[in-house]
Amino acid sequence: MAERTNINYRYFFQKLLEAMPWPVLVIDRALSIQYYNQQVAPLFGTSQLLWQMNLEQLVPDPAIIQLVRESIQTDSPRYGEHDNEARGPTWKISVTPLEHRPFANSREGELEQGALMEQPLPPYRYFAVAIEDLSELRRLERVRRDFIANVSHELRTPLASIRLLTETLEDAIDTDPDKAQTFVEKIEVEVHYLSGLVADLLELSRIESGQLPMAIEPMEAEQLVWEAMARLLSQAQRHRVKLGTEIHDGRTRVAADSRQIGRVLVNLLHNAIKFTPSGGEVILGTMLLSDGKTQRFFVRDTGVGIPAEDLPRIFERFYKVDRARSKVDYIGGGGRGSGLGLAIARHVVEAHGGRITAESNIEQGSTFAFTLPVAAQTAPTAQ
Ligand code: ADP
């Protein structure tokens, strides 16, 4: 006869439950917790010992408790999905009765059989409650839906203008050539905006999917500053906004993809000029932080500012504080934005291992800042 392998089942099943990616609890018919795996505590944000605790104390949600009670009363499995609040966590819950039969050849089985003789036990004494947290999945679904809605909105508005303008152009083309010319120019503006939007979308998706590798090389912080300044000088003059610099430790060499970081700086400066009324000031600065390993870049303006409730969201794709504010006619032009610039900036900075932040006071101004790692020193070559 083949030799029976001596498996410690208790230990084996305990390890099996710990290996589950989901939180699993085992309760008895009185809802008292008899076992739980390590995934349970983080889900409920507790470090307390949960043994013998009543499930109702841990899960104060009546809908979930009801589901568990139904399973206990009917001795059959129950499944449910549960939303705590409209935007709160979403859980998929399953309650499964665990049939409890004495083992024929184990010490444990002997004990259970002994107990069984004295007092017949119900076949299902324990119930497994498994919880799958779907909150992140739901959040991603919401992001995807919002994204499609936003793209559609951003495309529809200029397309509607183009359609209207072409219809009017058709009428004016023979009768009023000057007017026709203005319509053509307006169409060009819309087409320009649309191409910019599509280019930004493609860029963002390439960065997000890691298809745009950064060409990182050491370069002096002040070089990045001066190049961005040169590109925005005429726009600042047009808007009568004073453009200045505050450069400390400008010779520090940072590890940067100069094209991508240049673009981030230009975007931050462009926004700062756009949202600063004539007579205001925009400063582009850089400095080495005290850790000696991080260089900070910042763009500070004396503009309209960003309300505190919008600040945490401005790096989201398409997020605009107030659609009306960023219209072309605000502070005499500068182009309306797609709401993608800061999302791209965040991705680029994070791909460099840096962090981007924004601070703002309404009617006083905003400061956007990001960090870049200082480039590793190359050892001097021996003479
Ligand atoms: P946009 O292309 O609309 O400028 P961004 O992603 O660059 O998109 O910016 C998102 C929004 O953040 C802007 O629409 C604007 O409402 C706000 N914002 C960005 N920079 C500033 C700033 N310097 N001052 C005030 N508001 C700003």
Residues whose N, C-alpha, C, O or C-beta is under 5 A from the ligand:
A	BS01	ADP	N271 A272 F275 G303 G305 I306 I314 Y319 K320 V321 D322 S326 G337 S338 G339 L340 G341 L342 A343 S366
